[in-house]
Every structure is written in C-alpha cells, then in structure tokens.
Amino acid sequence: MDKRKVAIIGGSGFIGTRLAKRLSARGDLTLKIVDIRESRQFAQCYQYGDVTQPESLRQALVGYDVVINLAAEHQDNVEPVSRYYQVNVEGARHLCMVASELAIKQIIFTSSVAVYGFVDQETGEEGHFDPFNHYGKSKLEAEYVYEAWRNTGSGNKLTIIRPTVVFGEENRGNVYNLFNQIASGRFVMVGNGNNMKSMAYVENIAARLEYALDQQADYQVSNYVDKPDFTMNQLIGVISASLGRENKTIRIPYLLGMCGAAVFDLASKLSRRKFPISRVRIQKFCARTQFKSNVQHNFVAPVDLNLAIEKTVKYEFDPR
C-alpha cells in the first residue's frame, strides 16, 4: 500500500512542530513541512511555501494527498488589518485553488473559537457567529472558502477544527505572558476574575489533528477544548501552586484597567510601538471564553490539563 503524503502548511510553528514530531515518528506516511520559515527541528522535511504566493504552494504540494493548514495571521494588533485577510482568507483561496489543480482531496483546517466572539455561556459548534476582531472575522471567512471548495469538488474531504487558546512549552503567546507575570510576582488582575476560560494544551491539539487525519471524515466541524474549564481566579491558583508560591494577586477594577489600556493604545499609535497592554487584550482577558464540543468521536487527549499547566510552568519558570 502506498504511503499517504501529508503536507503541514505552517509546520514550522508552535503547533506545527508538535504535530510534525508526531507524524514523523510514523512509518505509514510521508511528511512535508511548508512554511515561510525553515523548520528548526525537521529541516529535512522542509520546503518554502507562502499561502499568499500560490505558485510557491503549487511547487510544494505537487504529489501530496492531504494538506493540514495551520498557517495564520493571529497576533493581536496586527497592522495593517488587511494582513489578517491577506493571509487567512486569500491564503485559503489560494490553497483551495491549488488543491483543485493538483487533485488534493483532503484538507484539515485549524480555525478558531474566535469565530463565536464573546460568549455568555459555554458554547458548542451550534453557537452564534459574532467575531469581535479581525482575526475572528478572517477565520470565519476562511471557513466559508473551505466550505465552497468542499462543495464544488467530487470526493473532497474537509475537517475544520476550532481550538480555544493554545498553550504549552516554548510558546510566547498571551497565555505565556500570563504565566510569566504570575511567576514574576508582577501580575495584576483586572476585573473580578470570575470569568470562565477554556484552554487547550499544544500536545493535545496536535494529537487531535492527527486523529482527524486518521479519521478521514468526509466532513466535520468541531471545537477543541481541554476540560475542565477554570475561572481566572482558579487558573491563577493552579499556576501559583505549580510554582509552589502563595497567590498574591493585585486587583484593579475593569473600568480602570480599560482606561489604562487606552493610554497604551494612544502611546502605541503615536510612537508606532507595540505594547503588551491594549484594550483588546484587556477585553479578551476579562471576557468569558468558555467552549465545548458536541461532536461525537473516540479521541482521548493524551495529557491531563492540570498536568499540562504544571509541565508548562515548570519548564518555563522553574530553574530546578
């Protein structure tokens, strides 16, 4: 039986590297990493490819059967905002066009729970779409592009996975910043801390993507969340306990936090510098972001969430 040929677009990144590690250990497939940055760990599998440059995708994907697309513009405060749509939406169009040209029949796409926006209850796949920022809006538009590809090609298989915020060792996103502030003793809680937060550990989302690859479902859309959910207060307690430290959180009201963030936004606009504090980040921090999946499958996450937090905290901040 011929080996399946699987390409990971964005495979040099945080999630992509974990997924590549899992897939490279298998003997039943051939792996390629397609990215604008060379893979540090899997240079032998790497080929340059940029979703904004369709010809580079054509060259990289010739002969491949499955594409897992992790490439995205996702950071807060990206300027110009058109960059979200250039990478996330136009990139999706380019990939679908190239997939049709090369007779690639299976695409797995990582979207985001950001397509739902702020939620007032635990939200599954049936949730109302109401993205509040350009990242969420562009991810939702990209989903529509992939849906159109699925519907126009005979035998096309599509899996869309919407992860909640992903964390883990060697990530430098918003969760790392939170962990770092708590570890440094400089953490300031904005709001009452009772808002629920869903999280996903990088090894678990990589395993979920591998599971989707093996399922080969004709069509599936699902959220990805590691349970249980924590309030911000509970999460800070778990992180503090992992560090063996007493929780000494400083607290300020939400309105005061937003006013302070507005000052940083103004300073950023005037100086053209990016600061770690912004109104968008305060909104996201204080919002309820609690999600679930109602999709039935047999996937079991390999790492317990409490253990995942402990592993990440100790790896990053415990010198012992």
KADAPE-V355817 format. One record per residue. N is the residue number from 1. RES is the residue in one small letter. OMEGA is omega as a letter, one per 20 degrees, with the letter a starting at -180 (999 if undefined). Layout:
n=N res=RES omega=OMEGA
n=N res=RES omega=OMEGA
This chain:
n=1 res=m omega=r
n=2 res=d omega=r
n=3 res=k omega=r
n=4 res=r omega=r
n=5 res=k omega=a
n=6 res=v omega=r
n=7 res=a omega=r
n=8 res=i omega=r
n=9 res=i omega=a
n=10 res=g omega=a
n=11 res=g omega=r
n=12 res=s omega=a
n=13 res=g omega=a
n=14 res=f omega=r
n=15 res=i omega=a
n=16 res=g omega=r
n=17 res=t omega=r
n=18 res=r omega=r
n=19 res=l omega=r
n=20 res=a omega=r
n=21 res=k omega=r
n=22 res=r omega=a
n=23 res=l omega=a
n=24 res=s omega=r
n=25 res=a omega=a
n=26 res=r omega=a
n=27 res=g omega=a
n=28 res=d omega=r
n=29 res=l omega=r
n=30 res=t omega=a
n=31 res=l omega=r
n=32 res=k omega=r
n=33 res=i omega=a
n=34 res=v omega=a
n=35 res=d omega=r
n=36 res=i omega=r
n=37 res=r omega=r
n=38 res=e omega=r
n=39 res=s omega=r
n=40 res=r omega=a
n=41 res=q omega=a
n=42 res=f omega=a
n=43 res=a omega=a
n=44 res=q omega=a
n=45 res=c omega=a
n=46 res=y omega=r
n=47 res=q omega=r
n=48 res=y omega=r
n=49 res=g omega=a
n=50 res=d omega=a
n=51 res=v omega=r
n=52 res=t omega=r
n=53 res=q omega=a
n=54 res=p omega=a
n=55 res=e omega=r
n=56 res=s omega=r
n=57 res=l omega=r
n=58 res=r omega=a
n=59 res=q omega=a
n=60 res=a omega=a
n=61 res=l omega=r
n=62 res=v omega=r
n=63 res=g omega=a
n=64 res=y omega=a
n=65 res=d omega=a
n=66 res=v omega=r
n=67 res=v omega=r
n=68 res=i omega=a
n=69 res=n omega=r
n=70 res=l omega=a
n=71 res=a omega=a
n=72 res=a omega=r
n=73 res=e omega=a
n=74 res=h omega=a
n=75 res=q omega=r
n=76 res=d omega=r
n=77 res=n omega=r
n=78 res=v omega=r
n=79 res=e omega=i
n=80 res=p omega=a
n=81 res=v omega=r
n=82 res=s omega=a
n=83 res=r omega=r
n=84 res=y omega=a
n=85 res=y omega=r
n=86 res=q omega=a
n=87 res=v omega=a
n=88 res=n omega=a
n=89 res=v omega=r
n=90 res=e omega=r
n=91 res=g omega=r
n=92 res=a omega=r
n=93 res=r omega=r
n=94 res=h omega=a
n=95 res=l omega=r
n=96 res=c omega=r
n=97 res=m omega=a
n=98 res=v omega=r
n=99 res=a omega=r
n=100 res=s omega=a
n=101 res=e omega=a
n=102 res=l omega=r
n=103 res=a omega=r
n=104 res=i omega=a
n=105 res=k omega=a
n=106 res=q omega=r
n=107 res=i omega=r
n=108 res=i omega=a
n=109 res=f omega=r
n=110 res=t omega=r
n=111 res=s omega=a
n=112 res=s omega=r
n=113 res=v omega=r
n=114 res=a omega=r
n=115 res=v omega=r
n=116 res=y omega=a
n=117 res=g omega=r
n=118 res=f omega=a
n=119 res=v omega=r
n=120 res=d omega=r
n=121 res=q omega=r
n=122 res=e omega=a
n=123 res=t omega=r
n=124 res=g omega=a
n=125 res=e omega=r
n=126 res=e omega=a
n=127 res=g omega=r
n=128 res=h omega=r
n=129 res=f omega=r
n=130 res=d omega=a
n=131 res=p omega=a
n=132 res=f omega=a
n=133 res=n omega=a
n=134 res=h omega=r
n=135 res=y omega=r
n=136 res=g omega=r
n=137 res=k omega=a
n=138 res=s omega=r
n=139 res=k omega=r
n=140 res=l omega=r
n=141 res=e omega=r
n=142 res=a omega=r
n=143 res=e omega=r
n=144 res=y omega=r
n=145 res=v omega=a
n=146 res=y omega=r
n=147 res=e omega=r
n=148 res=a omega=r
n=149 res=w omega=a
n=150 res=r omega=a
n=151 res=n omega=a
n=152 res=t omega=a
n=153 res=g omega=r
n=154 res=s omega=r
n=155 res=g omega=r
n=156 res=n omega=a
n=157 res=k omega=a
n=158 res=l omega=r
n=159 res=t omega=r
n=160 res=i omega=r
n=161 res=i omega=a
n=162 res=r omega=r
n=163 res=p omega=r
n=164 res=t omega=a
n=165 res=v omega=a
n=166 res=v omega=r
n=167 res=f omega=r
n=168 res=g omega=a
n=169 res=e omega=r
n=170 res=e omega=r
n=171 res=n omega=r
n=172 res=r omega=r
n=173 res=g omega=a
n=174 res=n omega=r
n=175 res=v omega=r
n=176 res=y omega=r
n=177 res=n omega=r
n=178 res=l omega=r
n=179 res=f omega=a
n=180 res=n omega=r
n=181 res=q omega=r
n=182 res=i omega=a
n=183 res=a omega=a
n=184 res=s omega=a
n=185 res=g omega=a
n=186 res=r omega=a
n=187 res=f omega=r
n=188 res=v omega=r
n=189 res=m omega=r
n=190 res=v omega=a
n=191 res=g omega=a
n=192 res=n omega=r
n=193 res=g omega=a
n=194 res=n omega=r
n=195 res=n omega=a
n=196 res=m omega=a
n=197 res=k omega=r
n=198 res=s omega=a
n=199 res=m omega=r
n=200 res=a omega=r
n=201 res=y omega=a
n=202 res=v omega=a
n=203 res=e omega=a
n=204 res=n omega=r
n=205 res=i omega=r
n=206 res=a omega=r
n=207 res=a omega=r
n=208 res=r omega=r
n=209 res=l omega=r
n=210 res=e omega=r
n=211 res=y omega=r
n=212 res=a omega=r
n=213 res=l omega=a
n=214 res=d omega=r
n=215 res=q omega=a
n=216 res=q omega=r
n=217 res=a omega=r
n=218 res=d omega=a
n=219 res=y omega=r
n=220 res=q omega=r
n=221 res=v omega=a
n=222 res=s omega=r
n=223 res=n omega=r
n=224 res=y omega=a
n=225 res=v omega=r
n=226 res=d omega=a
n=227 res=k omega=j
n=228 res=p omega=r
n=229 res=d omega=r
n=230 res=f omega=r
n=231 res=t omega=r
n=232 res=m omega=r
n=233 res=n omega=r
n=234 res=q omega=a
n=235 res=l omega=r
n=236 res=i omega=r
n=237 res=g omega=r
n=238 res=v omega=a
n=239 res=i omega=r
n=240 res=s omega=r
n=241 res=a omega=r
n=242 res=s omega=r
n=243 res=l omega=a
n=244 res=g omega=a
n=245 res=r omega=r
n=246 res=e omega=r
n=247 res=n omega=a
n=248 res=k omega=a
n=249 res=t omega=r
n=250 res=i omega=a
n=251 res=r omega=r
n=252 res=i omega=a
n=253 res=p omega=a
n=254 res=y omega=a
n=255 res=l omega=r
n=256 res=l omega=r
n=257 res=g omega=r
n=258 res=m omega=r
n=259 res=c omega=r
n=260 res=g omega=r
n=261 res=a omega=r
n=262 res=a omega=r
n=263 res=v omega=r
n=264 res=f omega=r
n=265 res=d omega=r
n=266 res=l omega=r
n=267 res=a omega=r
n=268 res=s omega=a
n=269 res=k omega=a
n=270 res=l omega=a
n=271 res=s omega=a
n=272 res=r omega=r
n=273 res=r omega=r
n=274 res=k omega=r
n=275 res=f omega=a
n=276 res=p omega=r
n=277 res=i omega=r
n=278 res=s omega=r
n=279 res=r omega=r
n=280 res=v omega=a
n=281 res=r omega=r
n=282 res=i omega=r
n=283 res=q omega=a
n=284 res=k omega=a
n=285 res=f omega=a
n=286 res=c omega=a
n=287 res=a omega=r
n=288 res=r omega=r
n=289 res=t omega=a
n=290 res=q omega=a
n=291 res=f omega=r
n=292 res=k omega=r
n=293 res=s omega=r
n=294 res=n omega=a
n=295 res=v omega=a
n=296 res=q omega=r
n=297 res=h omega=a
n=298 res=n omega=a
n=299 res=f omega=r
n=300 res=v omega=a
n=301 res=a omega=a
n=302 res=p omega=a
n=303 res=v omega=r
n=304 res=d omega=a
n=305 res=l omega=r
n=306 res=n omega=r
n=307 res=l omega=r
n=308 res=a omega=r
n=309 res=i omega=r
n=310 res=e omega=r
n=311 res=k omega=a
n=312 res=t omega=a
n=313 res=v omega=a
n=314 res=k omega=r
n=315 res=y omega=a
n=316 res=e omega=a
n=317 res=f omega=a
n=318 res=d omega=a
n=319 res=p omega=a
n=320 res=r omega=999
